[in-house]
Amino acid sequence: MNEVRAGCCVVGGGPAGMMAAMLFARAGVRTVLLEKHADFLRDFRGDTIHPSTLEVMDELGLLESFLLRPHQEVTTLAGNLGDTPITVADFTHLPTRCKFVAFMPQWEFLNFLAEEAKRFPAFDLRTRARAEDLLWENGRIAGVRAATPDGPLEVRAGLTLGADGRDSIVRRLAKLDVIELGAPMDVLWLRLTKRDDDPHETFGYVRDGRIMALIDRGAYWQCAYVISKGTLDELHCRGLDEFRRQISAIVPFLADRVGEIASWDDAKLLTVRVNRLRRWYAPGLLCIGDAAHAMSPIGGVGINLAVQDAIAAANMLAAQALRGDVNARDLRAVQRRREPAARLTQSLQLFIQSRIIGKVLSSGRAPLLHRIPALVRWLPFLPRIPGRLVGLGLRPEHVLNLSVR
Ligand SMILES: Cc1cc2nc3c(=O)[nH]c(=O)nc-3n(C[C@H](O)[C@H](O)[C@H](O)COP(=O)(O)OP(=O)(O)OC[C@H]3O[C@@H](n4cnc5c(N)ncnc54)[C@H](O)[C@@H]3O)c2cc1C
């Protein structure tokens, strides 16, 4: 059995865990980050780096080098409601240096953070290390036992961060209570070739009770086809030809390439789940990101909330972790700071899920949605409100300790 001692043990190298590990290590806390995969090259898991996160990259002096990585800069999110174009969110008036969302493959973002973090001697990334159990000492979580290719590894730490996503084993082992909030939809993800003469600016399409979103990933479109929860079998029964026909009907310019969907294996199901922990912490442990609050894909805000949690955790706990003295009051303070933003964002997502998405999928029409074009004609500044909610979030965090130890 290998054993290492650290000030902080982070489980999960997603946006929350990677950002947290980098910031704790930057503050001089010896930090071990356990990631079960060998690298960050995984399936599509969201691409959106929001202006609030870009602001933090700027504060850390990393923005210029970060923006050298392949990305697209999107200043407005637009949609097509039938044949009517609508602007859903406008980021151009945000009080931030970057007035756009950077669409960047998540592995680029994570690789970038990992490379930057490796410059801090206190940062210790262990890939192919799967957390399997919690270590307990005197009624307190004192680290994690992980399986690695070299055998079991025990990481003993004064603070453990559960950043292992919506299927978090850490929160399960710590017996933290999950409140399920529900979602009326699931999402099928697929790729279709992008051509030079395709329209670029449109993101969401709603037509005849069907919804699709398209994310520009350079050579191809990452497509999200929204279905009513639990109806995948029905879709399969209707057959692949009918699925291809539906996609062509919603987004007509894709009709010439829907044949690229060769089998149902090309359309991967994301089961949408919205939930949050009643208590994000236990003695010695704090959950952040999706492990604390799994978000609906609406607004594409999961990555940014995860990053904001990580910044708050580092701001509020690094000094105590350095002293080896993190107590329950400190952990509760992080939940108190971050929970209102997560709860309010989930409430907005639930409202949109039930008042718009659920209604479009069940009856083909959501009165609220169909009023938007007229409202925007009347009040052209309206898209700035979702622009602010999505781009900045409800409680943007800033890195407080900018000096590196
Ligand atoms: C298909 C899809 C599309 C999405 N689109 C968007 C989008 O456009 N914009 C957006 O903001 N959000 C999007 N999301 C949500 C977003 O991916 C999450 O909200 C965000 O990644 C949460 O970050 P996290 O670090 O908390 O968790 P995760 O990103 O889930 O990271 C958890 C990490 O923990 C690791 N891990 C898990 N268990 C263990 C273990 N036992 N031991 C060690 N490591 C472990 C995992 O391998 C993973 O790297 C999408 C999600 C999916 C699935």
The ligand as an SDF file (V2000), in Angstrom:
LIG
                    3D

 53 58  0  0  0  0  0  0  0  0999 V2000
  -23.1160   15.6830  -22.5760 C   0  0  0  0  0  0  0  0  0  0  0  0
  -22.9230   16.8400  -21.6330 C   0  0  0  0  0  0  0  0  0  0  0  0
  -22.9540   18.1420  -22.1100 C   0  0  0  0  0  0  0  0  0  0  0  0
  -22.7860   19.2280  -21.2440 C   0  0  0  0  0  0  0  0  0  0  0  0
  -22.7630   20.4980  -21.7600 N   0  0  0  0  0  0  0  0  0  0  0  0
  -22.4290   21.5370  -20.9520 C   0  0  0  0  0  0  0  0  0  0  0  0
  -22.2050   22.8290  -21.4770 C   0  0  0  0  0  0  0  0  0  0  0  0
  -22.3040   23.0860  -22.6880 O   0  0  0  0  0  0  0  0  0  0  0  0
  -21.8410   23.8180  -20.6180 N   0  0  0  0  0  0  0  0  0  0  0  0
  -21.7010   23.5920  -19.2730 C   0  0  0  0  0  0  0  0  0  0  0  0
  -21.3700   24.5180  -18.5260 O   0  0  0  0  0  0  0  0  0  0  0  0
  -21.9090   22.3690  -18.7590 N   0  0  0  0  0  0  0  0  0  0  0  0
  -22.2400   21.3400  -19.5720 C   0  0  0  0  0  0  0  0  0  0  0  0
  -22.3930   20.0860  -19.0550 N   0  0  0  0  0  0  0  0  0  0  0  0
  -22.2810   19.9160  -17.6160 C   0  0  0  0  0  0  0  0  0  0  0  0
  -20.8400   19.9750  -17.2240 C   0  0  0  0  0  0  0  0  0  0  0  0
  -20.1030   18.9950  -17.9270 O   0  0  0  0  0  0  0  0  0  0  0  0
  -20.7270   19.7760  -15.7250 C   0  0  0  0  0  0  0  0  0  0  0  0
  -21.6140   20.6320  -15.0290 O   0  0  0  0  0  0  0  0  0  0  0  0
  -19.3190   20.0870  -15.2720 C   0  0  0  0  0  0  0  0  0  0  0  0
  -18.4130   19.2990  -16.0070 O   0  0  0  0  0  0  0  0  0  0  0  0
  -19.2040   19.8330  -13.7860 C   0  0  0  0  0  0  0  0  0  0  0  0
  -17.8690   19.8560  -13.4310 O   0  0  0  0  0  0  0  0  0  0  0  0
  -17.3330   18.9770  -12.2300 P   0  0  0  0  0  0  0  0  0  0  0  0
  -15.8740   19.2040  -12.1970 O   0  0  0  0  0  0  0  0  0  0  0  0
  -18.1350   19.2600  -11.0310 O   0  0  0  0  0  0  0  0  0  0  0  0
  -17.6710   17.4700  -12.6170 O   0  0  0  0  0  0  0  0  0  0  0  0
  -17.2060   16.5960  -13.8540 P   0  0  0  0  0  0  0  0  0  0  0  0
  -16.9070   17.4370  -15.0210 O   0  0  0  0  0  0  0  0  0  0  0  0
  -18.2240   15.5260  -13.9890 O   0  0  0  0  0  0  0  0  0  0  0  0
  -15.8290   15.9790  -13.3880 O   0  0  0  0  0  0  0  0  0  0  0  0
  -15.7600   14.9270  -12.4630 C   0  0  0  0  0  0  0  0  0  0  0  0
  -14.4130   14.2750  -12.6510 C   0  0  0  0  0  0  0  0  0  0  0  0
  -14.2590   13.3150  -11.6290 O   0  0  0  0  0  0  0  0  0  0  0  0
  -13.7100   12.1350  -12.1740 C   0  0  0  0  0  0  0  0  0  0  0  0
  -14.1000   11.0360  -11.2890 N   0  0  0  0  0  0  0  0  0  0  0  0
  -15.3330   10.5480  -11.0920 C   0  0  0  0  0  0  0  0  0  0  0  0
  -15.3250    9.5750  -10.1740 N   0  0  0  0  0  0  0  0  0  0  0  0
  -14.0470    9.4620   -9.7610 C   0  0  0  0  0  0  0  0  0  0  0  0
  -13.3930    8.6350   -8.8170 C   0  0  0  0  0  0  0  0  0  0  0  0
  -14.0550    7.6990   -8.1110 N   0  0  0  0  0  0  0  0  0  0  0  0
  -12.0490    8.7810   -8.6390 N   0  0  0  0  0  0  0  0  0  0  0  0
  -11.3540    9.6980   -9.3460 C   0  0  0  0  0  0  0  0  0  0  0  0
  -11.9280   10.5040  -10.2720 N   0  0  0  0  0  0  0  0  0  0  0  0
  -13.2660   10.4000  -10.4740 C   0  0  0  0  0  0  0  0  0  0  0  0
  -14.3110   12.0630  -13.5540 C   0  0  0  0  0  0  0  0  0  0  0  0
  -13.5570   11.2500  -14.4150 O   0  0  0  0  0  0  0  0  0  0  0  0
  -14.2740   13.5360  -13.9590 C   0  0  0  0  0  0  0  0  0  0  0  0
  -13.0700   13.8920  -14.5750 O   0  0  0  0  0  0  0  0  0  0  0  0
  -22.5930   18.9880  -19.8850 C   0  0  0  0  0  0  0  0  0  0  0  0
  -22.5600   17.6850  -19.3900 C   0  0  0  0  0  0  0  0  0  0  0  0
  -22.6990   16.6150  -20.2630 C   0  0  0  0  0  0  0  0  0  0  0  0
  -22.6130   15.2100  -19.7170 C   0  0  0  0  0  0  0  0  0  0  0  0
  1  2  1  0
  2  3  1  0
  2 52  2  0
  3  4  2  0
  4  5  1  0
  4 50  1  0
  5  6  2  0
  6  7  1  0
  6 13  1  0
  7  8  2  0
  7  9  1  0
  9 10  1  0
 10 11  2  0
 10 12  1  0
 12 13  2  0
 13 14  1  0
 14 15  1  0
 14 50  1  0
 15 16  1  0
 16 17  1  0
 16 18  1  0
 18 19  1  0
 18 20  1  0
 20 21  1  0
 20 22  1  0
 22 23  1  0
 23 24  1  0
 24 25  2  0
 24 26  1  0
 24 27  1  0
 27 28  1  0
 28 29  2  0
 28 30  1  0
 28 31  1  0
 31 32  1  0
 32 33  1  0
 33 34  1  0
 33 48  1  0
 34 35  1  0
 35 36  1  0
 35 46  1  0
 36 37  1  0
 36 45  1  0
 37 38  2  0
 38 39  1  0
 39 40  1  0
 39 45  2  0
 40 41  1  0
 40 42  2  0
 42 43  1  0
 43 44  2  0
 44 45  1  0
 46 47  1  0
 46 48  1  0
 48 49  1  0
 50 51  2  0
 51 52  1  0
 52 53  1  0
M  END
$$$$
